[in-house]
Amino acid sequence: MDFDFTEEQIMARDTARKFAKEECEPTIDEDEKEHKFRPDRVRMMAELGFFGSVIKEEYGGTEMGHLAASIMAEEVASVHASWGLPFNMQMNGPAYTVQRFGNEEQKKRYVEKFVSGEYFGCFALTEANTGSDVSSMKTTATETDDGWVLNGSKTWISQGHVADYGLVYAYTDKDKGNKGMSAFIVDFKNTPGLTTVPIEEKFGLFCAPTSEMFFEDAKIPKDALMGARGAGFKICMTMLDTTRLSCAARAVGVAGACIDASVEYAKERIQFGKPISSFQMIQEQIAVMYAEHEASKLLVYRAAANKDKYPDKRLTHETSVAKYFAAESAVHCANTAMKILGSYGYSNEYPVGRYLRDAKSFQVVEGTSNIQKVIIARHAFA
């Protein structure tokens, strides 16, 4: 399958590349040291149209598609992976999911504001004892005469404490299992009983805010329910098909950065009177990195192109293959880059340590690598 990008996709790619180089790269050292999140940068991304690719024009989108969105996420993550997260927190998570499952009033009220950056978004799924096993969540939503009451907690929620609105998944009928889970659009700034707390210490993605949240008799209105009561699990799984794809694209970006850093260093580093790029061991390592990276790109681009081609079709298998392989490749490339750079790889003077810290997240978020393998195996044995 060939991917000859359209003029529009090339323009999107070049815009993302320029943004990452001119806006993100100059402040990386400062931002990483301070774990600094820059709200104005998210709004700038919105102004450049980064969050509209999979959104209809009537809701403020550009309709460029999943492939364009993946290309842009890849470009941004290749410079600073933390700034790839807003693609999911603004577009692939809240905006796209509300567009697909919300009623017309909800679409008009929320989607364009996520796309424009007027609202910061998130989605709250993970709990302390709920990760890969989504159905084991404990958070509940109890219906009352005039609304719903949320009780429970969520953790590792990207953009949670900076979000204005976001999606919360909770059980409305626990005894019905997966069919008893529902999805809600929640006001994170003005809901009594809802508390968000930043998670300050993380291994990587230092500039992407992460949070815990607690619901203690948190009252939300009747119209916060998105989709039918009991449709939350289906909505969640459909959302993950899209957010996983973006995660895979960001992994491709980080892996590419690892290759570039390794090649540049190998050309400059002199040992035994010659650049280490002339040594077959170094060439073998970079060759493997390169091959894996090319395969990852093709898997991600194929999944994205097919999502554009078949917008109403679930492409869970293709997405899981892309996400699994790209995440593993990113970590392998980062590990190999650390070896090639030796002591300098261990130093913050070079970026490969950051690449490794950030790459490890791709094996965990939006479904672990083990869960992706379960999905892939299930398809293989079907």
Secondary structure, 3 states (H helix, E strand, C coil): CCCCCCHHHHHHHHHHHHHHHHHHHHHHHHHHHHCCCCHHHHHHHHHCCCCCCCCCHHHCCCCCCHHHHHHHHHHHHHHCHHHHHHHHHHHHHHHHHHHHHCCHHHHHHHHHHHHHCCCCCCEECCECCECCCHHHCCCEEEEECCEEEEEEEEEEEECCCCCCEEEEEEECCHHHHHHHEEEEEEECCCCCCEEEEECCCCCCCCCCCEEEEEEEEEEEEHHHEECCCCCHHHHHHHHHHHHHHHHHHHHHHHHHHHHHHHHHHHHHCEECCEEHHHCHHHHHHHHHHHHHHHHHHHHHHHHHHHHHHCCCCCCHHHHHHHHHHHHHHHHHHHHHHHHHHCHHHHCCCCCHHHHHHHHHHHCCCCCCHHHHHHHHHHHHCC
